[in-house]
C-alpha cells in the first residue's frame, strides 16, 4: 500500500513535530508514503497537535503511555508500518522536497545497501559530521571536552568524524547518525531493529554495526539533504559537562555499546 513509512518519535518537543511533518508533506514523490508518529507520553502542546492530525487522518499516532526511549519508541513505530522502506526521522529534522524520493530510489537500485543516510546541514548552512567511523573508547570524552584541542587528540577526533573524507560524495561508511536514515523494512526486521537496551544514544552506531554484521552496506548519500535543528551537547569546561545528566546517559549507553562489541 505504501512505499515508505516515515517514523517520527516525539517526547515533549513542542513545535518540532509540526515542522517535521510539514516538511514531509511538501515532499515530491511518485509513490505513496505514510507518516507514523510515536509519542513517548508527552505532556506539552505537541501532543494536542498530533492528536488533531491523527483525527484528520494525516498521520497515524502511536501513544506508548511512557517514555520508552529512542530505540524502543522507534521500534514501536516500525511494528505498525506497512511501507517497503522505513524512514527513521527525528522531529528536529526537515527533509527537502526530493529527499525521500532520492533515498527511496537509491535503495531500490542498490540491494546490497541495508541503510542509507542523507547529508545533514545546520540552519547556517554548515554540513554536519553525520557520517563517522566507529567510536573508540575515550572518543566520547575527547570529542565533548577541550581535550579535543590537545596535540594528537585533534587528529583522533578528525579521524572519528571522517574529516579527511569529501562530504559531498556518496560513500560506504562505518555509520551515519540516526537523525535521518532509511532502510528496507525487511532488513530492519532482519536485524531486529534498534537494540532496546539503549535508552538514548549509541543506538545508531549499534544499528549500523549490526547491519554490517548481517552483510549489508551502510552508505552516506549526500545527494539527499535535510536540515537539522540540532542542539549540541558539547561545549564548556569538563566540570560543566560532568554535571549534565544527558552526558551521563550518553556514557551509560557507550559502556553498554563497547561491552556488547568488545570482540567485534
ZALUM-992807 format. One line per 8 residues: number of its first residue (from 1); their letters; for each residue z, y, x of N, C-alpha, C, O, CB. Coordinates in steps of 0.001 Angstrom, whole numbers, plus 500000, padded with zeros to 6 digits. Glycine has a CB too. Example, Ala and Ser with C-alpha at 12.3 -4.5 7.8 and 13.67 -1.06 7.14 Angstrom:
BEGIN
1 = AS = 507800,494310,513190,507800,495500,512300,507800,496700,513200,508465,496681,514236,509046,495527,511308; 507080,497750,512850,507140,498940,513670,507870,500030,512900,508039,501138,513409,505725,499402,514084
// end
This chain:
BEGIN
1 = XXXXXXXX = 500000,498785,500827,500000,500000,500000,500000,501264,500860,499253,502207,500600,501219,500007,499065; 500847,501265,501885,500904,502400,502805,500538,501942,504209,500819,500809,504600,502309,503049,502795; 499910,502832,504957,499611,502524,506353,500772,502878,507263,501050,502169,508230,498363,503261,506800; 501454,503982,506953,502568,504442,507783,503782,504732,506906,503672,505375,505862,502168,505703,508590; 504931,504250,507345,506208,504605,506722,506940,505539,507679,507287,505145,508793,507075,503324,506393; 507174,506771,507245,507878,507761,508060,509375,507659,507767,509800,507882,506633,507347,509209,507777; 510166,507327,508770,511605,507129,508607,512344,508312,509220,512192,508599,510407,512063,505793,509259; 513138,508991,508415,513916,510141,508878,515384,509852,508621,515757,509460,507515,513469,511464,508165
9 = XXXXXXXX = 516223,510042,509637,517665,509822,509498,518372,511171,509435,518162,512030,510291,518218,508963,510678; 519211,511352,508419,519902,512627,508239,521412,512436,508195,521932,511483,507615,519426,513312,506961; 522099,513392,508840,523555,513452,508721,523982,514911,508840,524138,515436,509942,524257,512567,509813; 524166,515557,507694,524631,516946,507644,523790,517889,508505,524327,518680,509280,526073,517016,508087; 522473,517797,508359,521594,518595,509206,520967,519781,508472,519933,520305,508886,520506,517722,509768; 521599,520190,507393,521266,521428,506684,519783,521526,506346,519278,520737,505547,521674,522625,507514; 519080,522488,506945,517691,522775,506589,516681,521921,507362,515497,521926,507026,517400,524235,506828; 517123,521190,508391,516175,520475,509248,515381,519387,508513,514182,519257,508762,516915,519855,510402
17 = XXXXXXXX = 515994,518604,507623,515174,517618,506900,514042,518253,506109,512956,517682,506009,516042,516814,505962; 514289,519433,505547,513242,520123,504797,512073,520493,505711,510913,520285,505355,513809,521383,504122; 512381,521042,506892,511322,521416,507833,510534,520194,508268,509308,520242,508378,511911,522125,509059; 511242,519094,508516,510593,517867,508961,509666,517311,507886,508530,516935,508174,511638,516823,509342; 510151,517261,506653,509356,516729,505542,508162,517620,505249,507064,517124,504997,510218,516581,504286; 508364,518919,505280,507251,519843,505018,506162,519697,506070,504975,519792,505754,507752,521296,504981; 506557,519466,507319,505559,519262,508380,504764,517986,508131,503546,517966,508305,506241,519201,509765; 505450,516923,507724,504751,515673,507414,503759,515878,506282,502635,515379,506341,505752,514571,507043
25 = XXXXXXXX = 504159,516598,505268,503317,516794,504087,502087,517652,504395,501129,517656,503623,504129,517439,502969; 502108,518368,505502,500930,519140,505922,499956,518284,506730,498889,518754,507126,501361,520359,506749; 500326,517034,506972,499504,516154,507804,498149,515869,507167,498038,515702,505952,500234,514846,508064; 497125,515817,508010,495788,515394,507577,495598,513938,507984,495451,513640,509169,494662,516308,508198; 495600,513042,507022,495410,511616,507309,494365,511046,506366,494154,511550,505263,496746,510835,507176; 493715,509981,506825,492744,509294,505963,493353,508020,505381,492640,507106,504967,491456,508958,506753; 494687,507979,505359,495402,506829,504818,496640,507334,504065,497019,508501,504167,495803,505826,505957; 497235,506450,503330,498446,506788,502583,499680,506537,503446,499721,505589,504229,498527,505969,501273
33 = XXXXXXXX = 500664,507381,503295,501925,507200,504003,503074,507446,503031,502893,508077,501989,502022,508152,505233; 504238,506950,503375,505444,507189,502583,506499,507829,503469,506499,507650,504687,505976,505870,501957; 507390,508571,502847,508486,509216,503560,509790,508608,503068,510113,508689,501883,508472,510767,503354; 510534,508003,503976,511822,507394,503665,512897,508147,504431,512845,508230,505658,511837,505871,504021; 513864,508692,503721,514963,509398,504372,516237,508590,504177,516625,508277,503051,515125,510842,503806; 516874,508263,505279,518161,507577,505247,519246,508616,505463,519248,509320,506473,518239,506442,506325; 520167,508711,504515,521245,509684,504648,522547,508966,504969,523006,508099,504225,521390,510525,503362; 523125,509354,506098,524362,508731,506578,525598,509436,506019,526490,509843,506763,524401,508745,508109
41 = XXXXXXXX = 525628,509570,504698,526796,510133,503999,527002,511616,504308,528089,512030,504711,528054,509355,504376; 525946,512409,504115,526039,513850,504320,526839,514506,503206,526939,513985,502095,524645,514470,504402; 527408,515667,503533,528156,516441,502543,527766,517914,502585,528559,518781,502217,529660,516290,502775; 526551,518193,503030,526085,519579,503066,524881,519735,502138,524562,518831,501366,525719,520004,504518; 524224,520875,502218,523124,521182,501312,521902,520299,501518,521042,520213,500641,522731,522612,501470; 521820,519645,502669,520664,518772,502918,520598,517643,501899,519505,517242,501500,520726,518192,504337; 521742,517123,501470,521754,516009,500524,521238,516446,499160,520538,515682,498495,523165,515433,500393; 521571,517659,498733,521069,518163,497447,519548,518236,497464,518886,517856,496498,521665,519555,497133
49 = XXXXXXXX = 519003,518728,498573,517549,518816,498708,516916,517434,498667,515915,517224,497981,517171,519530,500010; 517493,516499,499396,516930,515155,499468,516995,514448,498110,516061,513737,497737,517668,514330,500526; 518071,514635,497385,518174,514031,496048,517105,514588,495113,516529,513850,494313,519573,514275,495451; 516843,515885,495215,515823,516512,494379,514437,515989,494739,513626,515721,493852,515870,518041,494526; 514160,515841,496031,512870,515318,496469,512692,513864,496035,511590,513447,495678,512737,515434,497990; 513766,513109,496068,513713,511716,495608,513440,511665,494104,512651,510844,493636,515037,510979,495939; 514084,512531,493370,513892,512590,491920,512448,512912,491557,511920,512400,490570,514824,513629,491306; 511813,513763,492358,510422,514133,492133,509439,513068,492610,508240,513165,492350,510126,515436,492822
57 = XXXXXXXX = 509935,512072,493294,509054,511032,493824,508372,511408,495119,507429,510739,495540,508022,510691,492818; 508839,512481,495763,508229,512934,497019,508684,512091,498197,507946,511927,499168,508565,514399,497275; 509889,511559,498116,510444,510732,499178,511192,509563,498559,511450,509539,497355,511376,511558,500100; 511534,508607,499387,512444,507533,498996,513746,507775,499741,513759,507797,500972,511847,506100,499314; 514833,507957,499017,516125,508264,499623,517003,507019,499656,517220,506362,498638,516831,509398,498855; 517504,506710,500854,518435,505601,501039,519780,506196,501441,519892,506803,502506,517913,504576,502119; 520786,506032,500615,522122,506545,500914,523003,505398,501404,523245,504432,500680,522749,507229,499663; 523472,505518,502630,524231,504429,503242,525692,504403,502806,526333,503353,502839,524157,504537,504743
65 = XXXXXXXX = 526221,505556,502398,527615,505618,501975,528599,505827,503106,529786,506042,502863,527967,504379,501259; 528123,505767,504337,528962,506022,505506,528055,506361,506676,526845,506147,506615,529871,504793,505838; 528643,506892,507738,527851,507243,508924,527656,505992,509775,528548,505603,510530,528545,508377,509755; 526500,505371,509653,526213,504129,510362,525800,504353,511811,525733,503404,512593,525131,503375,509645; 525526,505597,512169,524990,505859,513493,523468,505838,513469,522854,505581,512434,525520,504839,514498; 522877,506107,514613,521423,506269,514706,520667,504962,514513,519765,504878,513679,521060,506863,516042; 521031,503954,515276,520291,502697,515245,520379,502000,513907,519355,501657,513315,520789,501781,516316; 521602,501785,513418,521795,501109,512138,521132,501881,511006,520525,501288,510114,523286,500929,511848
73 = XXXXXXXX = 521250,503209,511043,520656,504028,509991,519145,503867,509922,518586,503666,508844,521003,505482,510207; 518486,503954,511073,517032,503784,511091,516628,502367,510703,515606,502173,510045,516478,504121,512474; 517415,501382,511100,517127,500008,510694,517140,499865,509179,516325,499134,508615,518136,499049,511316; 518058,500556,508520,518122,500515,507060,516852,501096,506442,516379,500605,505417,519355,501280,506556; 516304,502129,507057,515068,502715,506565,513894,501771,506683,513075,501667,505770,514770,503980,507301; 513811,501077,507817,512700,500142,508033,512789,498969,507067,511763,498404,506689,512694,499630,509485; 513994,498596,506663,514165,497475,505727,513430,497708,504408,512956,496757,503786,515648,497246,505452; 513334,498962,503981,512676,499260,502705,511265,499792,502910,510611,500193,501946,513497,500269,501910
81 = XXXXXXXX = 510786,499803,504148,509448,500307,504457,508392,499262,504107,508640,498058,504181,509345,500695,505947; 507216,499744,503726,506107,498842,503407,504863,499129,504225,503845,498456,504062,505773,498935,501946; 504934,500134,505115,503771,500501,505910,503480,499506,507023,504368,498787,507482,503966,501866,506496; 502219,499479,507450,501847,498641,508587,502516,499145,509858,502848,498363,510749,500321,498613,508763; 502710,500461,509931,503366,501086,511069,504575,501876,510591,504602,502366,509462,502387,501999,511836; 505577,501998,511460,506738,502821,511142,506815,503968,512142,506686,503769,513350,508048,501979,511161; 507026,505163,511619,507212,506359,512438,508684,506731,512357,509163,507152,511304,506288,507547,511962; 509404,506577,513467,510804,506972,513545,510833,508428,513983,510357,508773,515064,511619,506054,514534
89 = XXXXXXXX = 511393,509272,513134,511271,510717,513339,512618,511395,513128,513209,511294,512053,510214,511317,512387; 513104,512088,514162,514322,512862,513996,514073,514062,513081,512968,514605,513078,514852,513327,515360; 515067,514487,512311,514879,515633,511422,514558,516933,512154,514006,517859,511560,516108,515828,510592; 514901,517009,513443,514631,518236,514202,513283,518213,514904,513068,518920,515888,515719,518460,515221; 512369,517379,514378,511015,517289,514937,509995,517632,513855,510058,517112,512742,510742,515868,515515; 509063,518507,514192,507981,518858,513278,506650,518391,513835,506184,518904,514852,507952,520371,513025; 506040,517426,513176,504752,516915,513656,503647,517927,513391,503712,518682,512421,504414,515571,512983; 502635,517944,514248,501457,518765,513990,500583,518055,512955,500831,516895,512625,500659,519036,515309
97 = XXXXXXXX = 499572,518741,512447,498803,518220,511321,498075,516918,511634,497840,516116,510730,497809,519246,510876; 497714,516691,512898,496968,515473,513242,497815,514431,513981,497293,513396,514396,495772,515837,514093; 499111,514693,514147,499964,513822,514961,500028,512399,514422,499826,511442,515170,501362,514394,515039; 500306,512254,513140,500470,510922,512556,499150,510151,512592,499132,508955,512882,500987,511028,511107; 498061,510832,512300,496744,510187,512337,496417,509693,513743,495958,508563,513910,495654,511160,511853; 496648,510524,514748,496324,510154,516129,497161,508967,516607,496636,508057,517248,496539,511350,517061; 498451,508972,516301,499308,507869,516728,498927,506574,516014,498907,505502,516619,500782,508205,516466; 498628,506686,514736,498181,505533,513942,496897,504940,514532,496797,503729,514730,497949,505947,512462
105 = XXXXXXXX = 495924,505800,514808,494636,505328,515320,494787,504700,516702,494112,503722,517020,493630,506481,515376; 495669,505262,517518,495868,504717,518860,496431,503297,518785,495963,502405,519493,496811,505625,519677; 497423,503088,517940,497998,501755,517810,497007,500773,517187,496980,499596,517547,499271,501812,516976; 496205,501257,516261,495186,500404,515650,494195,499887,516689,493702,498763,516591,494442,501169,514556; 493915,500724,517684,492900,500389,518688,493469,499709,519923,492717,499282,520799,492173,501631,519105; 494799,499603,520001,495433,499039,521192,496520,498052,520773,497700,498394,520689,496029,500161,522086; 496093,496828,520516,497021,495821,520008,498087,495413,521014,499104,494831,520637,496261,494611,519580; 497865,495710,522280,498829,495350,523316,499964,496363,523426,500930,496141,524156,498128,495221,524653
113 = XXXXXXXX = 499848,497480,522697,500873,498526,522737,501872,498297,521609,501497,498179,520442,500233,499941,522624; 503143,498236,521976,504174,497990,520978,504878,499236,520509,505526,499232,519462,505171,497049,521514; 504758,500323,521285,505465,501564,520934,504743,502728,521580,504358,502656,522747,506963,501521,521389; 504558,503792,520831,503884,504978,521363,504680,506226,520987,505216,506332,519885,502424,505076,520827; 504742,507156,521921,505424,508425,521684,504514,509591,521999,503738,509518,522952,506698,508515,522514; 504585,510674,521222,503727,511835,521454,504288,512763,522520,505366,512516,523060,503532,512602,520165; 503570,513813,522817,504106,514882,523658,505014,515753,522791,504591,516247,521746,502954,515733,524311; 506243,515937,523218,507171,516821,522525,507250,518143,523278,507213,518177,524508,508576,516169,522399
121 = XXXXXXXX = 507358,519215,522532,507490,520521,523171,508513,521357,522416,508746,521159,521223,506126,521250,523228; 509117,522296,523138,510121,523166,522557,509471,524387,521920,508270,524619,522057,511133,523593,523615; 510298,525159,521219,509776,526307,520481,509109,527332,521390,508214,528056,520956,510890,526968,519704; 509541,527398,522656,508935,528346,523600,507673,527800,524253,507093,528451,525123,509934,528717,524672; 507243,526610,523841,506034,526012,524372,506248,525081,525550,505319,524389,525967,505108,527072,524767; 507458,525052,526094,507747,524179,527235,507641,522710,526822,508146,522313,525772,509157,524476,527805; 506980,521913,527656,506849,520485,527379,508153,519771,527725,508701,519961,528811,505664,519875,528174; 508639,518964,526813,509876,518233,527033,509625,517019,527938,508551,516416,527919,510484,517790,525685
129 = XXXXXXXX = 510642,516684,528725,510569,515476,529551,510882,514274,528666,511968,513699,528742,511560,515552,530771; 509925,513905,527833,510187,512864,526828,509733,511478,527254,510042,510498,526577,509512,513223,525539; 509001,511372,528369,508695,510059,528943,509468,509947,530248,509475,510873,531058,507143,509864,529174; 510115,508810,530444,511035,508676,531559,510991,507278,532163,510530,506318,531544,512444,509004,531114; 511486,507201,533388,511766,505892,533962,513129,505447,533442,513924,506269,532986,511734,505930,535536; 513390,504169,533511,514676,503690,533037,515807,504283,533870,515716,504386,535093,514725,502160,533078; 516869,504666,533179,518027,505279,533811,518755,504283,534716,518853,503096,534405,518983,505823,532747; 519259,504791,535839,520118,504013,536717,521557,504486,536545,521781,505620,536122,519663,504138,538198
137 = XXXXXXXX = 522529,503648,536860,523924,504093,536764,524138,505380,537555,523713,505487,538705,524879,502995,537273; 524778,506328,536951,525024,507610,537607,524045,508688,537215,524363,509871,537334,524988,507436,539078; 522859,508323,536748,521848,509322,536386,522335,510238,535270,522031,511431,535271,520555,508633,535959; 523085,509693,534325,523584,510494,533207,524480,511621,533694,524327,512769,533278,524344,509614,532217; 525430,511285,534590,526347,512302,535106,525586,513334,535927,525803,514538,535789,527457,511655,535957; 524700,512852,536777,523961,513758,537657,523090,514718,536850,523058,515917,537125,523094,512960,538639; 522383,514181,535850,521442,514991,535076,522148,516086,534285,521599,517174,534112,520646,514106,534130; 523350,515812,533807,524013,516732,532890,525061,517628,533550,525801,518324,532856,524655,515955,531796
145 = XXXXXXXX = 525130,517616,534863,526085,518446,535574,525386,519162,536729,524241,518847,537054,527267,517598,536090; 526079,520132,537356,525494,520823,538519,525212,519912,539699,524599,520348,540673,526406,521919,538967; 525643,518657,539641,525327,517711,540716,523819,517579,540915,523353,517243,542004,525935,516339,540413; 523066,517848,539850,521612,517687,539937,520972,518664,540912,519805,518502,541271,520991,517861,538571; 521724,519685,541350,521174,520671,542287,521478,520316,543746,520990,520981,544660,521729,522057,541970; 522278,519274,543964,522633,518900,545331,521459,518216,546032,520614,517601,545382,523862,517978,545331; 521413,518328,547370,520342,517657,548121,520306,516159,547819,521339,515489,547839,520527,517882,549631; 519149,515657,547550,518993,514245,547225,519133,513959,545747,518422,513110,545209,519990,513437,547982
153 = XXXXXXXX = 520044,514657,545078,520255,514436,543642,519099,515013,542816,518704,514443,541799,521587,515068,543196; 518567,516148,543271,517448,516766,542567,516247,515829,542533,515577,515699,541508,517064,518093,543230; 515982,515177,543663,514866,514229,543734,515117,513023,542827,514191,512492,542213,514648,513762,545188; 516372,512602,542751,516708,511464,541902,516468,511792,540433,515912,510978,539696,518165,511048,542118; 516886,512987,540004,516661,513405,538628,515169,513543,538353,514692,513140,537293,517385,514730,538341; 514434,514108,539298,512986,514269,539133,512301,512918,538982,511364,512776,538196,512390,515029,540325; 512766,511936,539729,512197,510586,539629,512465,510010,538239,511565,509451,537612,512789,509655,540726; 513695,510146,537763,514076,509641,536441,513258,510306,535334,512811,509640,534400,515572,509872,536196
161 = XXXXXXXX = 513064,511626,535445,512339,512384,534423,510825,512367,534624,510097,513026,533882,512824,513809,534411; 510351,511630,535607,508926,511491,535876,508249,512828,536123,507157,513090,535617,508252,510787,534731; 508911,513672,536909,508342,514986,537212,507080,514878,538051,506314,515837,538144,509364,515847,537932; 506854,513718,538665,505673,513515,539500,504456,513106,538677,503368,512958,539233,505957,512462,540557; 504610,512921,537371,503505,512497,536511,502928,513688,535756,503638,514637,535424,503973,511417,535521; 501640,513619,535497,500953,514634,534700,501262,514385,533228,500810,513393,532658,499410,514613,534961; 502030,515281,532611,502472,515086,531225,501364,515366,530204,501604,515354,528996,503663,515982,530937; 500148,515619,530705,499021,515827,529800,498106,514603,529741,497065,514631,529085,498222,517052,530232
169 = XXXXXXXX = 498500,513527,530433,497673,512322,530478,498365,511153,529788,499571,510950,529934,497343,511956,531926; 497586,510396,529041,498094,509170,528419,498420,508165,529510,497622,507957,530424,497063,508575,527412; 499599,507536,529420,500007,506613,530465,501052,505628,529942,501845,505941,529055,500554,507381,531669; 501023,504437,530520,502062,503457,530232,503328,503873,530980,503257,504241,532152,501611,502010,530638; 504474,503820,530322,505722,504289,530909,506832,503278,530640,506672,502343,529856,506103,505677,530349; 507966,503494,531315,509145,502669,531029,509635,502920,529611,509869,501988,528841,510273,502957,532042; 509789,504219,529277,510343,504559,527969,509913,505948,527533,509508,506778,528348,511864,504469,527995; 510008,506182,526243,509859,507514,525661,511098,507768,524809,511693,506829,524280,508530,507640,524807
177 = XXXXXXXX = 511482,509021,524676,512660,509334,523878,512403,509029,522407,511271,509111,521930,513057,510807,524057; 513461,508679,521706,513331,508194,520330,513208,509256,519267,513261,508938,518079,514476,507364,520009; 513043,510519,519654,512945,511579,518652,511714,511426,517769,511721,511836,516609,512920,512931,519329; 510662,510838,518319,509422,510620,517562,508672,509457,518208,508086,509602,519281,508529,511922,517529; 508698,508313,517549,507992,507140,518059,507335,506406,516896,507815,506462,515763,508959,506196,518832; 506234,505718,517187,505579,504897,516172,505394,503487,516722,505059,503291,517890,504211,505512,515748; 505622,502513,515842,505481,501107,516198,504834,500349,515050,504998,500738,513893,506849,500489,516554; 504101,499275,515340,503724,498361,514268,505011,497781,513660,505909,497368,514394,502776,497218,514801
185 = XXXXXXXX = 505099,497750,512357,506333,497273,511723,506625,495824,512097,507785,495438,512235,506237,497409,510200; 505577,495025,512261,505799,493618,512614,506442,493492,513999,507235,492580,514233,504467,492839,512576; 506102,494409,514921,506710,494370,516247,508139,494886,516187,509023,494345,516852,505885,495193,517248; 508372,495928,515395,509738,496427,515208,510634,495297,514717,511750,495121,515204,509764,497615,514206; 510138,494538,513755,510917,493421,513213,511028,492277,514220,512053,491599,514291,510283,492913,511913; 509966,492069,514996,509980,491003,516001,511075,491229,517034,511761,490290,517438,508620,490908,516694; 511237,492492,517464,512258,492799,518477,513613,493082,517839,514575,493426,518526,511824,493999,519323; 513676,492932,516502,514897,493120,515708,515376,494561,515681,516570,494828,515542,515995,492245,516244
193 = XXXXXXXX = 514434,495490,515815,514744,496907,515651,515717,497431,516690,515796,496924,517810,515303,497149,514285; 516461,498464,516291,517448,499063,517182,518684,498168,517269,519123,497598,516270,517836,500478,516695; 519232,498055,518465,520461,497300,518656,521598,498056,517966,521893,499185,518358,520763,497083,520178; 522244,497474,516955,523269,498186,516188,524561,498430,516952,525457,499104,516443,523579,497424,514948; 524674,497895,518167,525898,498107,518945,526006,499525,519486,527091,499963,519867,525960,497124,520091; 524892,500241,519522,524928,501637,519942,525120,502520,518713,524339,502440,517764,523629,502025,520709; 526141,503351,518724,526326,504281,517613,525402,505489,517757,524798,505946,516787,527790,504738,517536; 525309,505984,518961,524457,507141,519254,524150,507146,520748,525031,506896,521571,525145,508484,518818
201 = XXXXXXXX = 522890,507435,521093,522385,507486,522465,522079,506093,523012,522740,505112,522671,523393,508184,523369; 521078,506036,523853,520613,504860,524591,519836,503865,523733,519288,502898,524261,521784,504163,525211; 519780,504085,522414,519029,503158,521557,517557,503158,521919,516906,502114,521882,519202,503525,520078; 517019,504338,522273,515595,504418,522591,515273,503677,523888,514280,502954,523965,515159,505881,522701; 516114,503859,524902,515903,503136,526159,516009,501634,525937,515212,500861,526470,516919,503588,527223; 516987,501229,525153,517185,499815,524863,515999,499241,524095,515528,498145,524399,518475,499611,524069; 515517,499984,523098,514381,499514,522308,513137,499381,523185,512428,498378,523105,514106,500472,521131; 512868,500380,524017,511699,500323,524893,511803,499145,525854,510816,498456,526114,511549,501636,525678
209 = XXXXXXXX = 512980,498924,526367,513163,497806,527291,512920,496475,526580,512339,495555,527156,514579,497835,527899; 513362,496379,525339,513154,495157,524568,511680,494958,524249,511182,493832,524281,513970,495194,523276; 510982,496043,523943,509536,495970,523683,508815,495423,524917,507956,494549,524801,508969,497372,523298; 509168,495939,526099,508589,495416,527342,508897,493926,527501,508025,493140,527870,509124,496202,528559; 510139,493549,527221,510563,492161,527386,509743,491210,526519,509519,490056,526884,512041,492021,527051; 509297,491711,525363,508500,490889,524454,507012,490916,524793,506198,490348,524064,508705,491352,523029; 506659,491565,525879,505281,491518,526354,504367,492625,525867,503148,492531,526011,504701,490249,525973; 504940,493674,525291,504137,494798,524802,504321,496021,525708,505283,496105,526472,504524,495146,523342
217 = XXXXXXXX = 503396,496952,525608,503452,498163,526418,504065,499328,525643,503969,499404,524418,502056,498536,526904; 504689,500221,526384,505195,501486,525848,504326,502589,526430,504140,502665,527644,506726,501707,526194; 503794,503442,525563,502805,504428,526010,503210,505841,525589,503605,506092,524450,501413,504087,525446; 503096,506741,526547,503232,508175,526294,501839,508699,525968,500908,508537,526757,503867,508937,527532; 501698,509330,524799,500381,509687,524266,500344,511180,523927,500586,511553,522779,500046,508835,523008; 500043,512045,524912,500148,513488,524724,499055,514116,523867,499138,515301,523546,500146,514140,526039; 498032,513350,523489,497034,513910,522559,497687,514229,521214,497269,515149,520512,495847,512921,522360; 498714,513457,520867,499514,513739,519679,500711,514578,520112,501352,514279,521119,499973,512416,518965
225 = XXXXXXXX = 501012,515628,519350,502066,516556,519755,503016,516842,518591,502639,516764,517422,501454,517867,520276; 504258,517177,518948,505249,517509,517926,506249,518507,518491,506623,518439,519662,505976,516235,517423; 506671,519427,517647,507647,520452,518020,509053,519894,517867,509391,519336,516824,507472,521730,517158; 509870,520041,518901,511228,519518,518893,512229,520670,518907,512362,521381,519903,511459,518582,520097; 512930,520841,517786,514009,521821,517718,515244,521161,518316,516070,520598,517599,514270,522310,516236; 515357,521236,519625,516289,520385,520361,517415,521219,520941,517180,522274,521530,515565,519619,521478; 518656,520735,520769,519818,521386,521388,520269,520549,522566,520597,519373,522412,520983,521574,520365; 520286,521150,523736,520631,520405,524940,522130,520164,525027,522936,520999,524617,520149,521147,526179
233 = XXXXXXXX = 522490,518997,525573,523887,518675,525822,524328,519181,527177,525499,519515,527359,524113,517179,525728; 523416,519246,528131,523775,519624,529492,524058,521108,529593,523753,521882,528685,522671,519239,530458; 524643,521487,530706,524910,522888,530956,526403,523130,531118,527218,522393,530563,524351,523746,529828; 526767,524167,531884,528167,524466,532102,528733,523646,533244,528012,522936,533945,528958,524220,530841; 530046,523760,533415,530719,523072,534506,530956,521609,534174,530813,521180,533029,532036,523753,534827; 531326,520848,535211,531669,519449,534991,532857,519347,534054,532880,518481,533178,531972,518745,536321; 533843,520213,534221,535042,520174,533368,534690,520389,531903,535171,519670,531027,536054,521234,533818; 533832,521402,531641,533473,521678,530251,532711,520512,529636,532856,520226,528447,532638,522953,530159
241 = XXXXXXXX = 531897,519839,530450,531155,518689,529949,532100,517540,529621,531936,516865,528604,530107,518240,530971; 533089,517318,530483,534005,516206,530290,534912,516388,529081,535543,515429,528637,534840,516020,531519; 534989,517586,528547,535816,517827,527359,535018,517712,526062,535574,517895,524979,536456,519203,527442; 533732,517414,526159,532891,517299,524975,532893,515865,524466,532598,514932,525213,531457,517759,525280; 533228,515696,523188,533262,514359,522588,531896,513692,522650,531799,512488,522889,533739,514438,521135; 530834,514477,522436,529484,513921,522402,529110,513321,523756,528366,512343,523821,528470,515001,522002; 529626,513907,524833,529347,513382,526167,529956,511994,526321,529320,511098,526877,529892,514331,527253; 531158,511810,525844,531823,510521,525990,531212,509456,525086,531250,508270,525412,533300,510663,525690
249 = XXXXXXXX = 530649,509873,523951,529884,508934,523127,528668,508445,523917,528322,507264,523885,529439,509601,521783; 528036,509369,524619,526878,509026,525450,527283,508057,526566,526592,507072,526822,526245,510304,526053; 528398,508344,527219,528886,507481,528288,529193,506088,527753,528863,505088,528390,530135,508088,528943; 529823,506021,526583,530145,504734,525976,528891,503909,525737,528864,502708,526006,530893,504937,524665; 527850,504565,525228,526585,503862,524992,525944,503432,526306,525365,502350,526396,525617,504751,524203; 526048,504285,527324,525463,503952,528625,526143,502722,529227,525478,501872,529819,525578,505150,529591; 527458,502625,529077,528178,501456,529586,527688,500194,528889,527473,499168,529536,529702,501622,529388; 527510,500265,527570,527004,499117,526817,525596,498754,527282,525260,497578,527423,527006,499416,525302
257 = XXXXXXXX = 524788,499769,527516,523401,499554,527938,523337,498860,529291,522639,497857,529441,522648,500885,527999; 524058,499384,530277,523985,498806,531619,524604,497412,531660,524156,496564,532432,524686,499718,532628; 525615,497165,530851,526194,495833,530800,525199,494844,530196,525056,493718,530674,527501,495846,529991; 524512,495283,529135,523541,494412,528475,522389,494049,529399,521937,492904,529412,523004,495079,527221; 521904,495036,530183,520716,494829,531000,521051,494670,532470,520195,494909,533321,519758,495974,530821; 522286,494268,532795,522721,494185,534189,521895,493213,535011,521795,493350,536231,524164,493783,534251; 521292,492213,534329,520474,491245,535045,518984,491524,534889,518143,490809,535433,520786,489849,534563; 518667,492603,534115,517269,492896,533840,516661,493864,534824,515482,494201,534710,517127,493438,532467
// end
